[in-house]
Amino acid sequence: MSESTNTITLRCGFCLALNTVEVGVSMDHPICGDCSKPMLLDRPVKVTQEDFDRTVLGSDVPVLVDFYADWCAPCKMVAPLLDEIANREVGKILVVKLDTDHAPDVAMRYEIRSVPTLIIFQNGDEVERSLGFEPERVLGLVEKAVA
């Protein structure tokens, strides 16, 4: 079986510089081109309204987006599940978080009416959506996306 390599564009969690990162089934830990700190892909990555299109819609790998708000209790309940998915499926799916209070244009574009809303994107298109705290459904959607 050949190893696939895809690219994603991510903002460094330390210096906020945009980086193009190669991801694959077995990958080294990428580092930021500006600050040389690690790009942490084994946990959910925060995206902003400004880099949503580039990171999510421009990704070569499936992306699970958690549309959340800091004040939302169910959003906090789903966080450990997202941590687990990001860690277990590193290189196969990118898990990102978008704070809808700070990204109203993106939330409106995807008709986010309640949080948490989790959407899986592939090749720039929405393919699946889950509303609220539905761990089994989310795991099933992820399994389908990485198959």
N, C-alpha and C positions, 0 to 999 in steps of 0.2 A: 504494500500500500504506500503510495507516495504521500509525502507530507505537504499539506497545502499551506500557502502563505498568503495572507490578505493584509490590507492596510486599513487603519482607522486614524482619524485625526482627533487628538485629545489635548485638553488643557492640562498642563502640569499642576498637580495639587500643591506644589511648593511655591513656584515662581509665576504661575499662571501663563507661561508661554505655550503657544500651540505647537504640537509635535505630531508628525506623521509616524505612526508606529506600525511595524509589521507584527502580525499576530498569526499564530499557527497552533496546531494541536500540541506540539511540544516546542516551547519557545523559551529563549533566554529572557531574563528580566530586562526590559528596555529601560534606557535612562533618558532623561530630558536633555535635549541638545543645548539648552541655555545654562541650566544650573547643575547638570550632571547628577541630579537626584533620581531615584527610581520612579518609574511610572507604575503605579500600583494598580494592576489590572485584576488582582485577585480579590477585589472588593468593589462595591458600587462606586462609580465615578460621578461627581457632580458636574452637570452641564448648565450653561446659562442660556438665556434667550439668544444671545449673540452667537454662540457656537453650536446651537442645537442642530441646525441644518447640516453643517459641515461634519459634526461628530455622528449624529444619528442617521440622517438621510444619506450621507456619503460613505457610510461604513460598508466594507466588503463582507463583514460577518453579521449575523443577526444581532439585533440590539433589543434588550428588554428595558423599557423606560418606565420608571416609577414616577408618576406625576403625584407629588405629595405637597403637604404644607407642614411647617414646624409645629403648629398648634393641634394637629390632627392625631388623636389617640390611635385609631386603627392603622395610620401610617407608621407609627412607632412599633406596632405589633408585627407588621410585615417586614420590618427592617432586618431582623435576624434571618429570615428566609432568603432575602435578597443577598445578604452576606454569604450564606451557604451556597447559593446558586453561583455567584460570582467566583467564589473560591473553587468550587467543584468543576465548573465548566470554563475555566480560564482558557482563552484561545479559541473557544467554540462559539461563545456568545458574549457580548459586552453588556454589562449591567450598568445603567446610568440612572441618576436621580435628577429631576427637574422640579424646583420649588415653584409651584404655580403662582404664589403670591408675588414672586419676582420675575415671572415670565408670562404675563397675561396674554400677550399676543400669541404665543405658542399654545397656551391653554385654550384660547378661543378657536384657533385654527383646528385643533383636534377635538373641539366640543367637550372639553373636560368640565363636567358639571358637579362631580363629587370626587373626593380624594379618600383613599388612594385609588387611582386608576392606573393599571399596568397595561402597557401596549407593547407588543412585539412587532418590530419593523424588520423587513428583509428587503434588500435592494431598494431602500428608500420608501417602501410602501408599508402601510399598516396591514398586518395579516391576522392578528388576534388581539382581543381586548378582554381584560378582567376588571370588574368593578368591586371595590371593597376588599375585605380580608377573606380571600379564597385560596388558601395554601395549596390544596390538592389540585385545583384547576390551574394555578400558576405553574406548578411543577409539571403538569401534563403539557401545557403550552410550550414550556422550555424544552421538554423532551422531544416534542414534535419539531421544534425549530432547529435543534442541533442534530437531528437524525440525518 
